[in-house]
Amino acid sequence: MITRTAISTISYNTDYYLYQKLNEKIQSGEIEFFCYINHLPEVDEKKAHKHLFVIPSSNIDTFKLQSFLQEIDLSAPDNPPLGCILFRHSKFVDWYLYAIHDKDYLATKNESRAHHYTDSDIVTSSSDYLNELIHSSDFSKYKTFARLRDSVASGVPFRELVYNGFIPIQQIIQWKKAYMLLKYGDTEYNENCVRNGHESHEDNEFTSN
């Protein structure tokens, strides 16, 4: 695809090759900024890889960029070249939070990871540019989820969250479902139906079939 919006991909290039080739694109004016991070393989992954984020400075052909990053595997020259998978459009906040394996972000995706990373693990064309992207990103929706999760774990009643102004009134139904899912594993759980082990008032003749 041809685009000038931010893109990301997974790369299997060596560090030296990837940095040098992307820096060529910086020098030619095709790329404004890039950063990547090395990830160790998780239990559901086969090998180490890099998560790469790129901001073009003008229209860029991602297929040509992908071809440009193909690298001969010196350890096995007869094998297919090292490189990256297809590029896709990306938002920095999502790339960054997944790159460092932020626990709160992963929780919103119903995921967890064994390895976690920090900003210092990110390789970048400009540390100042990277810091500006991080500081200008809006992480509030992920931190809000974390606060809800921690409140549920601490036993804070939903009514108290509403009373304290944490839950927006116009979104109360959605937040109630999220609260019930985190607390009971069911968005439709009804606390008023809990009878402490006692049988309900339903007639067994009509409920047994």
LOZA-159165 format. One record per residue (C-alpha): residue in one letter; y, x, z negated. Coordinates in steps of 0.02 Angstrom, whole numbers, plus 50000, padded with zeros to 5 digits. Example, Ala and Ser with C-alpha at 12.3 -4.5 7.8 and 13.67 -1.06 7.14 Angstrom:
BEGIN
A497755061549610/S499475068449643/
This chain:
BEGIN
M500005000050000/I501815005150023/T502875002949867/R504325010049768/T503845002149602/A502895011449466/I501045014549498/S499565021149401/T497785026749430/I496325036149355/S496165054249412/Y494705066349405/N495725081249466/T495865097349370/D497445099249265/Y498175113649363/Y497895105549533/L498555088449483/Y500135095349402/Q500525106949548/K500245093849683/L501285080649594/N502645093349565/E502695096149753/K503095077649771/I504465079449640/Q505215093949738/S505135084449903/G506025069549825/E504595057249851/I504215055549665/E505505053549527/F504345055549379/F502515057349331/C501485058849175/Y499635058949136/I498455060648989/N496695067548975/H495415055548902/L493725060148833/P492335048548891/E492005033448781/V490255026448754/D490425015448908/E491115029549018/K490215043949105/K491485058049111/A493195064149060/H494665057849163/K496545056649169/H497665041349165/L499095044849284/F500775035749294/V502005038549436/I503765032249473/P504205034449658/S505985038749706/S505815029349871/N504485019749966/I502825028749951/D501155026050037/T499875025849897/F498425028850018/K499265044750081/L499625050049902/Q497805047149856/S497265057850004/F498555071149958/L497745072949787/Q495985076249852/E495365092649780/I493865103349826/D492695104749678/L492545123649662/S491055121849547/A490125111949680/P490975113749851/D489675102949938/N490045088149825/P491355075049871/P493115081049829/L493895077449661/G495315064849663/C495895048149601/I495425029949625/L496585017449710/F498345016249641/R498974999649574/H500644993049514/S500934996749332/K502144993849188/F502505008949081/V502284999848915/D500504994648962/W500075011749033/Y500765020748879/L499925009848747/Y498255011248834/A498515029948865/I498655033448678/H497345019948638/D498545010648525/K497465000048409/D498624985048408/Y498734984848598/L496844986348617/A496604972148494/T497614960448606/K496384964748746/N494884962248630/E494474980748647/S494254995748535/R494075014448570/A493325029048473/H494615041748533/H496475040148500/Y497925050648563/T499755054748528/D501315057648632/S501005076448624/D499415074048726/I500405067448875/V500785079749016/T502395075549105/S503635081249236/S505055078149112/S504895076148923/D506655068848914/Y506215055649044/L504605051648952/N505495049848785/E506775038148863/L505395027248936/I504555026248766/H506155022548669/S506725009148793/S505035000148797/D504794983548709/F503264984448597/S503734969148494/K502394957248556/Y501014969548512/K501754973448342/T501954954848308/F500114952348341/A499724966648222/R500754958248086/L499824941848112/R498154950948104/D498644959947944/S499284943847867/V497624935147902/A496674949947829/S497764949047672/G497444930447651/V499214924547687/P499164905747723/F499784899947893/R501024888347808/E501824903247722/L502034912347889/V502924897147957/Y503994895147801/N504544913347808/G505114911447988/F503784922948061/I503074909148172/P504284901848302/I504264882948282/Q504164880248470/Q502574890848477/I501754884548318/I500204877248404/Q499814893448498/W500054903948340/K498984891848238/K497554894248362/A497754913048354/Y497744912248164/M496154901848162/L495304913248288/L495674928648184/K495194920348020/Y493694909848070/G493244915248246/D493644897948314/T495324892048384/E494884873948341/Y494274877048164/N494854863348045/E495074869047865/N495184850847807/C493374847847859/V492674861247743/R491744852447601/N491114867347499/G489304864347547/H489334845447520/E488654833747652/S489924824247755/H490164805547752/E489394803647924/D487874792247941/N486344802947980/E485624788748083/F487004791048211/T487194810048203/S485384815948205/N485144813648393/
